[in-house]
């Protein structure tokens, strides 16, 4: 499908400011929505919302359906009398400028356990039972998976007691009874997460702001999805993967990227019309308004690496499900609000698949100025309307960091094309995308703030130090919002007639960044 002409900001909720060590779904998230509205932004793009596992990556989650309980707002739990002020003080010592996952995860989990104990003691259902019934298709397996994982010291499910590792029905019942309280705890966390997320999404939608989510094509091996659905994945009898996903050597890594995700048995999935995928997409579209499909090229062909390999160099291309998959999905859902992440080593069949289903592709402006740039389809004058354009993505350096570290020739190409000075390079990149014919423009928050490499979100191929950046409260300024609003007004990316001429430039913002929004 095609999208309306609009602009948005990329910022994952963990990067919001706040006093509890990690961005969450509390008042700061509502303040950010207010800021987006003031900036004329109609899209808020986030990364996957699942509970993170290895390396704290939102692309390696314990479930493709569950929410990340680290995003639950302690203030919200206090507001509904599940926590007291002295409970909240347990998290206020955590660093504010970056997420220290090693510190925040155990501390916040302990706080959430306190909230759960209070929830049980109050015996007030609050819609919890109805939530468990409505979401049982994925929730039962996920909650048991997390409880069993804790009971086995956090070890991967392939190392658990054999019967439960193989998800044998009798063992599922046995362990469910044995770990009943922990199972309920993880169901409680999901109820709390989705209660908060649904309220936040409603708040954004009321202000004509849509949420752009993200579906990684592959799921983590150490996940409830693989544990409970082994027949859908290419695994050995003991559950370990035969081959794994990744990408060959590319712009980001000379040895490729060895992701470690198990590969799908697409032939098995096709037999029931890709029901697991239908359930996954349905769940995503209840959570967000638009879905970016990460590594779209994997549906046309994917890089398979033997699990025994230490790098992704020695792999092979295999054919994906192609049009058959999207025909089944289209039959089930109709026109889909999907964005195809068509970056990397792209072959004509990938573009053909994208265009066959009228999916917008992605363009990264940073990529336009590498060698051969003036023949590059990343240059804005080559865009087509059905495009989502970015200055950079969560996997790129910030645009300021990219320019600073680029070689002289690349810098010269950028300045020549953009016709600007070094100081103005980032803002000119933003303005150029707003002015382009691309229907959708999304700017990483770090680029809107013109921050350097210290604000980079992820370095592909590195397992530590990623996903930790957080915004500072004073960086959500009215001046920045007004500048972005002006671009959206000039280049036709507002939903309604412009009203900025009626604003007094000396007046304070109509929203108060220090005021706590009500859930």
Secondary structure, 3 states (H helix, E strand, C coil): CCCCCEEEEECCHHHCCCCCCCCCCCHHHHHHHHHHHHCCCCEEECCCCCCECHHHCCCCECCCCCCCHHHCCHHHHHHCCCCCHHHHHHHCCCCCCECCHHHHHHHHHHHHHHHHHHHHHHCCCCCHHHHHHHCHHHHHHHHHHHHHHHHCCCCCHHHCCHHHHCCCHHHHHHHHHHCHHHHHHHHHHHHHHHHHHHHHHHHHHHCCCEEEEEEECCCCCCCHHHHHCHHHECECCCCCECEEEEECCCCCCCCCEEEEEECECHHHHHCCCCHHHHHHHHHHHHHCCEEEEECHHHHCEEEEEECCCCCCCCEEEEECCCHHHHHHHHHHHCCCCEEECCCCCCCHHHHHHHHHCCCEEEEEHHHHHCCCHHHCCCCHHHCCCCEEEECCCCCCCCHHHHHHHCCHHHHHHHHHHHCCCCCCHHHHHHHHHHHCCCCEEEEEHHHHCCCCHHHCCCCCCCCCCCCCECCCHHHCCHHHHHHHHHHHHHCCCCCCCCCHHHCCCCCCCCCCCCCCCCC
